[in-house]
Amino acid sequence: MNKSTLLGAAIAAFSLASTPLAADDHTRSIEGVETTPMTASDLITTPRLGGPIATADGHYAVYRVTETDSESYERTPGYFLLDLRQPGSDPVSLDLGMAAHGLAFGPNEFLYFLSSEMPGEEGDGETYTRLWRAEIEADGSVSSRSVVADIPGASIDGFKLSPAGDGVAMWATLPRECTSLSCASVKESDETEGVGSGRLYEGDAGFFRHWDQWIEPGVYNRVFAFEITDGKIVGEGVPVDGVDPDSGVTGNTPTMPFGGGEDIAWAADGKGIYFVARETGREEPTSTDLDIYFSDLSGGAPLELTADNKAVDTTPAPSPDGRYLAYLAMERPGYESDRMVVHLRNIETGETRALTQDFDRSFGGLSWTADGSAILATAADVLDTPVFRIDPQSGTVGKLDLMAGHEAHIGNVTPLTGDRLLFTRDSIGAPSELYLSDGYRQARPLTDVATTRMGQMASTVTTRFSFAGAGGETVWGQITRLEDQEGPIPAILYIHGGPQGSFRDGWSSRWNPRVVASQGYAVISVDFHGSAGYGQEFMDAINQDWGGKPLQDLQLGLDAALKLDSQIDGTRACAMGASYGGYMVNWIAGRWPDRFNCLVQHDGLFDMRSFYYSTEELWFPRWDFGGSYSEARDTYERWNPVNHVDNWQTPMLVIAGEKDFRVPYTQGLQSFTALQERGIPSQLLVFPDENHWVLGAENSLQWHNTVFDWLDRWLVQEPAPESAAE
């Protein structure tokens, strides 16, 4: 688009025949659509289903639903109990009598949970998290409730019960020198140590900030194991990382920033704990060397099981009979998006095999079937995320057909007794619902958390398509639009992040194709070279080629989509993306500057040099660009958007979060400065309380309204008054 066309874009013809009815929710009439489309407020207030937990015998399940108030936007979680042995039974509300989180069933069918409340007692005003257990009746009532762990000053972040229920592993954040959970969680400052609010970091101490928080030196996520007798923990607990820091492990378990209970697993006999950690120190920001350790609960140094592999080892999963340990591992050190291969270790002999080495998909969500005959795992596979069944003896992999039509996105896989499978499933069209499969056959829905609500809104349709992309290789994409809308329809090119990711067929509470399509746009996404679900070679193709094949794929994919759906108006188009998608928006601004009417860039990389020296996980740019900035300067500069900023001419909305340490918000400030210098129409939206994502309900509403206003400004024109039209 040349400079003269730039000004004319704001008054381009608009054929949606739309008149805004309410600026706050962008409700408008859309040609051919009679049902009210989905709004940003609808997206934000749609109930959100959490992952299920189930009793050991598979009789009952409990799941969380988070509601968001449509006026205050406050979020409130609620829990529901469901009888899995009674098809068609209705869930019942579960009232634990206090705010609770981290629910888990023990083998005795007690429900364990965490809470910082102490009902019926005034207390001394000190707030910390306790571990509770409750006896639940079939009607959702609580017949008894008691405290299992009450450790003043120790706010427990999570827990995992032993198989027999006679032990519990609990984790909290506290200094490495602490030998019990009752140790002070954070060292108090002392006036004698000096004045000032500054944080002082040693150059060889590892991360000084990570994801969205500054690191407290010497403080880590740590796991302690306790015995349980008569419903109470016994003793001070045993640190699984070892009592002595010099001989033990110093690092975070769960791992930072996104680790959870999947990083910890009890041995089948309850006599030890497997856990994942990455040693802290000088190499931590450049290392993906997560390792699996085993603690015999003596307090001695844990045994490192995966020392030979300098890449990721994670998700320990002991077999029910205790003979094997399944886990996921990558092969290449420093590459966070390498293929996750399922490994199997003979616990007695230590012999280890790579079960899925010959199956070209990257697995996650590892679990054993209840009888131990198979391993179940999910993997991205051409826009879907299905469940695969893996034979632990032969390594044979088979994809389960659990849903009619596309599998879409399956998660929270929970194997039950009797070859039953509990899981959640979501798609672009609808958020998560809970499903149950008998005999690994096609599943039946158990919940209607949001499906009916979605059905009351204007329907969207998603069409998958493939085309010959860069190098003639097959590339996949999707088009999401209102089903009944009559064209021409303005186009939005959605560009996913990662870059080793995918705009799969799945629901998102943030970058949601359905809510954008409901504003009267056709959302086009392309799984360019580097995307997940097409084999490791396809994913590796983006390495040191950030602005090459991916841009070609986006160009060819947009053309293919426009040819596929003649109602889409390619002369009115905007491109938008976050993270790597934001990088690509900046790259498009300089390398494809005359194609789009507008751009939306969220958390995008603008200057690869300043990005390298300000991000925290240095293994990421080092792998994708072939080394540090000084080692691979030519590659960084070859794909550096700032080098083409003089070609910028397209109006751009820039969005950033001040707590984003992965792509520091100053990258957004730099791009906004470049836009201002050149007199290009632009806006800057900065969230002081958000990180790489926009998570707050009200912030999300502001994000959507700002984005929709920007799209409307450049793609939509209100119809001229009737007198003028005549």
Secondary structure, DSSP 4 states (H G I P E B T S, - for coil): --HHHHHHGGG----S---EEETTTTEE-BTTB-SPPP-HHHHHHS-EE---EE-TTSSEEEEEEEEE-TTT--EEEEEEEEETTSTTPPPEEE--SS--EEEEE-TTSPEEEEES--TT----S----EEEEEEE-TTS-EEEEEEEE--TT----EEEE-TTSSEEEEEEEEETT--STTS-SSPPP-GGG-SSS-----TTSS-SEETTEE--TTEEEEEEEEEEETTEEEEEEEETT-S-TTTS--B-SSPTTT--GGGEEE-TTSS-EEEEE-B-STTGGG----EEEEE-SSSSPPEES-TT--S-EEEEEE-TTSSEEEEEE-SSTT-TTS--EEEEEETTT--EEETTTTS-S-EEEEEE-TTSS-EEEEE-BTTBB-EEEE-TTT--EEE---SSS---EEEEEEEETTTEEEEEEE-SSS--EEEEEETTSS-EE---SSHHHHHTS--EEEEEEEEE-GGG-EEEEEEEEETT--S-EEEEEEE-SSSS----S---SSS-HHHHHTTT-EEEEEE-TT-SSS-HHHHHTTTT-TTSHHHHHHHHHHHHHHHH-TTEEEEEEEEEEETHHHHHHHHHHHHSTTS-SEEEEES----HHHHHTT-S-THHHHHHHTS-TTTSHHHHHHT-GGGGGGG--S-EEEEEETT-TTTTTHHHHHHHHHHHHTT--EEEEEETT--SS--SHHHHHHHHHHHHHHHHHHH--PPPPHHHH-
